């Protein structure tokens, strides 16, 4: 077996092994997204819609839609700006403004991404919160035909006002399947989501199975 593939399988198994520590909900997150890159290959417009199911995937719990763009200034630097409207059932609607900075690099065959997102969160009840998110992602593209494979792992931490911090941590292991020269993609991933218990010490851990269907032109 290819040495790099063995490394990715090891990381995936290691992350999935963390499931034994989870003691919260089991959830399903589904997403549909579209991206259009202009001929200069620098500016990309993006749209996404997500639905989440809670209580062991028995209850529809959250919807959001996101629209924005990113611009590749340099090979290693890609800033962007996004807006999101999110509605969690039983909670106020949230309108979110999200400037972000991404740093990119190729570490041999490994694709490295460091995304820094700054969220201005406005709620219809009048509340406001600021949140900073930092996600580090490692991926490896296997250019096979007719389907390509991109296994990846990532970790994201959340720091926000009016909360005990870090307020959340997300560990993800997944794979992106590419079709038609990667114009269509399907992601399948497992997430261990740790949310800070705001009343007691420690974290509440949720297990998430996620899917994402993407179109890119």
C-alpha positions as CSV (number, residue, x, y, z in Angstrom):
1,X,0.0,0.0,0.0
2,X,1.2,3.5,-0.8
3,X,3.0,5.0,2.3
4,X,1.1,8.3,2.2
5,X,-2.2,6.4,2.0
6,X,-1.2,4.4,5.0
7,X,-0.5,7.6,6.9
8,X,-4.0,9.0,6.1
9,X,-5.7,5.8,7.1
10,X,-3.8,5.8,10.4
11,X,-4.9,9.4,11.1
12,X,-8.5,8.5,10.2
13,X,-8.6,5.5,12.4
14,X,-6.9,7.4,15.3
15,X,-9.6,10.1,15.0
16,X,-12.5,7.7,14.8
17,X,-11.1,5.9,17.8
18,X,-12.0,9.1,19.8
19,X,-15.7,8.0,19.5
20,X,-15.4,6.0,22.7
21,X,-15.0,9.3,24.6
22,X,-18.1,10.9,23.2
23,X,-21.1,11.2,25.5
24,X,-23.5,13.5,23.8
25,X,-25.9,13.5,20.8
26,X,-25.5,11.7,17.5
27,X,-26.3,14.0,14.6
28,X,-26.5,14.2,10.8
29,X,-25.3,17.4,8.9
30,X,-26.1,17.6,5.2
31,X,-24.9,20.3,2.8
32,X,-25.3,21.4,-0.9
33,X,-22.9,23.9,-2.3
34,X,-21.9,25.6,-5.5
35,X,-18.7,27.4,-6.5
36,X,-17.9,29.5,-9.6
37,X,-14.3,30.4,-10.3
38,X,-13.7,33.2,-12.9
39,X,-11.3,32.7,-15.8
40,X,-8.4,34.4,-13.9
41,X,-8.7,31.6,-11.4
42,X,-8.4,34.0,-8.5
43,X,-12.0,35.1,-7.7
44,X,-14.4,32.4,-6.6
45,X,-18.1,33.0,-5.7
46,X,-19.5,30.5,-3.3
47,X,-23.0,29.5,-2.0
48,X,-24.0,26.7,0.4
49,X,-27.1,25.5,2.2
50,X,-27.0,23.2,5.2
51,X,-29.5,21.2,7.3
52,X,-28.8,19.5,10.6
53,X,-30.6,16.8,12.4
54,X,-30.3,16.3,16.1
55,X,-31.5,13.9,18.9
56,X,-30.0,10.8,17.3
57,X,-31.0,12.0,13.8
58,X,-34.7,12.0,14.8
59,X,-35.3,15.7,14.9
60,X,-34.8,18.5,12.3
61,X,-32.9,21.1,14.2
62,X,-31.1,23.7,12.1
63,X,-30.9,25.4,8.7
64,X,-28.5,27.9,7.3
65,X,-27.6,29.4,3.9
66,X,-24.2,31.1,3.1
67,X,-23.2,33.4,0.3
68,X,-19.8,35.0,-0.3
69,X,-16.5,35.0,-2.2
70,X,-12.8,34.4,-1.8
71,X,-9.9,35.9,-3.8
72,X,-6.5,34.2,-4.2
73,X,-4.1,37.2,-3.8
74,X,-1.0,34.9,-3.8
75,X,-0.5,31.2,-4.1
76,X,-0.3,31.0,-0.3
77,X,-2.9,33.6,0.7
78,X,-6.7,33.7,0.1
79,X,-8.9,36.2,1.9
80,X,-12.7,36.1,1.7
81,X,-16.0,37.4,2.9
82,X,-19.2,35.5,3.6
83,X,-22.7,36.2,5.0
84,X,-24.9,33.5,6.6
85,X,-28.5,33.4,7.8
86,X,-29.0,30.6,10.3
87,X,-32.1,29.4,12.1
88,X,-32.0,26.9,14.9
89,X,-35.4,25.5,15.8
90,X,-36.7,27.1,19.0
91,X,-33.9,29.9,18.9
92,X,-33.7,33.4,17.4
93,X,-32.6,33.7,13.8
94,X,-28.9,34.7,13.4
95,X,-27.4,36.9,10.7
96,X,-23.7,36.4,10.5
97,X,-21.0,38.4,8.8
98,X,-17.7,36.5,8.3
99,X,-14.5,37.9,6.9
100,X,-11.8,35.4,6.8
101,X,-8.1,34.8,5.9
102,X,-6.7,31.6,4.6
103,X,-3.1,30.5,4.4
104,X,-2.2,27.7,2.0
105,X,0.8,25.6,1.4
106,X,1.9,22.3,-0.2
107,X,3.9,20.2,2.2
108,X,5.2,17.7,-0.4
109,X,2.0,15.8,-1.5
110,X,0.0,17.2,1.5
111,X,-2.2,20.2,1.0
112,X,-2.2,22.5,4.1
113,X,-4.8,25.0,4.9
114,X,-5.0,27.4,7.9
115,X,-8.3,29.3,7.9
116,X,-9.0,32.2,10.3
117,X,-12.6,33.3,10.4
118,X,-13.9,36.3,12.3
119,X,-17.7,36.1,12.9
120,X,-19.9,39.1,13.7
121,X,-23.1,37.4,15.0
122,X,-26.4,39.3,15.2
123,X,-29.5,37.7,16.6
124,X,-33.1,38.9,16.0
125,X,-33.7,39.2,19.8
126,X,-31.0,41.9,19.9
127,X,-28.1,39.9,21.1
128,X,-24.6,40.2,19.6
129,X,-21.6,38.0,19.9
130,X,-18.1,38.0,18.3
131,X,-16.5,34.6,17.5
132,X,-13.0,33.7,16.2
133,X,-12.6,30.3,14.5
134,X,-9.2,28.7,13.5
135,X,-9.3,25.6,11.3
136,X,-6.2,23.7,10.3
137,X,-6.7,21.1,7.5
138,X,-4.5,18.5,5.9
139,X,-5.5,16.8,2.6
140,X,-4.1,14.6,-0.1
141,X,-5.5,14.4,-3.6
142,X,-5.3,11.0,-5.4
143,X,-5.9,11.7,-9.1
144,X,-7.6,8.5,-10.2
145,X,-10.1,8.0,-12.9
146,X,-13.1,8.2,-13.2
147,X,-13.3,9.1,-9.5
148,X,-10.6,11.0,-7.6
149,X,-10.1,10.7,-3.9
150,X,-9.1,13.4,-1.4
151,X,-8.9,12.1,2.2
152,X,-8.5,14.8,4.8
153,X,-8.3,15.5,8.5
154,X,-8.9,18.9,10.3
155,X,-9.3,20.5,13.7
156,X,-11.1,23.8,14.4
157,X,-11.2,25.7,17.6
158,X,-13.8,28.4,18.6
159,X,-13.2,31.4,20.8
160,X,-16.2,33.8,21.5
161,X,-17.4,36.5,23.7
162,X,-19.9,35.8,26.5
163,X,-18.8,32.1,26.7
164,X,-16.3,30.0,28.4
165,X,-13.4,29.3,26.0
166,X,-12.5,27.5,24.0
167,X,-16.3,27.3,23.4
168,X,-16.1,24.5,20.8
169,X,-13.6,22.2,19.1
170,X,-14.2,20.1,16.0
171,X,-12.1,17.1,14.9
172,X,-12.9,15.8,11.4
173,X,-11.8,12.9,9.3
174,X,-13.3,12.4,5.9
175,X,-13.0,11.9,2.2
176,X,-14.0,13.9,-0.9
177,X,-14.9,12.0,-4.0
178,X,-14.5,13.9,-7.3
179,X,-16.4,13.3,-10.4
180,X,-16.2,14.7,-14.0
181,X,-12.7,16.2,-13.4
182,X,-13.8,17.3,-9.9
183,X,-16.6,19.5,-11.2
184,X,-18.9,17.5,-8.9
185,X,-17.8,16.4,-5.5
186,X,-19.3,14.3,-2.7
187,X,-17.8,14.6,0.8
188,X,-18.4,12.0,3.6
189,X,-16.9,12.7,7.0
190,X,-17.0,12.0,10.7
191,X,-16.8,14.8,13.3
192,X,-16.2,14.7,17.0
193,X,-17.7,18.0,18.2
194,X,-16.8,19.1,21.7
195,X,-18.9,22.0,23.1
196,X,-17.9,23.7,26.3
197,X,-20.4,23.1,29.0
198,X,-21.4,26.7,30.0
199,X,-22.8,25.6,33.4
200,X,-20.2,23.0,34.5
201,X,-16.6,22.3,33.7
202,X,-15.7,20.0,30.8
203,X,-17.1,19.5,27.4
204,X,-20.3,18.0,25.9
205,X,-19.2,15.7,23.0
206,X,-21.4,15.1,20.0
207,X,-20.8,12.6,17.2
208,X,-21.7,13.9,13.7
209,X,-21.9,12.1,10.3
210,X,-21.7,14.7,7.6
211,X,-22.3,14.8,3.8
212,X,-21.7,17.6,1.3
213,X,-22.7,17.6,-2.4
214,X,-20.7,20.2,-4.4
215,X,-20.8,21.6,-7.9
216,X,-17.9,23.7,-9.2
217,X,-17.6,25.5,-12.6
